[in-house]
Amino acid sequence: MHYRIRVQGHLDPRWQQRFEGLRIEQQEAGATLLSGTLPDQAALHGMLLQIIRLGLTLLSLETSEALKGEEIKDQHEARRGEPAPG
């Protein structure tokens, strides 16, 4: 499943490891988008607990079915911290 989680405030890209598997993208209006695939509901709950523990304000949560190519691309970007080639 592909997730798009918006939180209030700009998160530093160095926080990438705290949100393993999700990309961090700063947006206008002082928000940050965390996006990518998570394997199951338990991983989503863990991510939401991480947001709570850090005292972040959840603005939105969107889900969609991930295409196989998107899952591979998201995993590559999360590991390397950079976009996949192609």
Sequence and secondary structure as in RCSB ss.txt:
>XXXX:A:sequence
MHYRIRVQGHLDPRWQQRFEGLRIEQQEAGATLLSGTLPDQAALHGMLLQIIRLGLTLLSLETSEALKGEEIKDQ
HEARRGEPAPG
>XXXX:A:secstr
 EEEEEEES   GGGGGGGTT EEEEEGGGEEEEEEE SSHHHHHHHHHHHHHTT  EEEEEEE   HHHHHHHH
HHHHHSS    
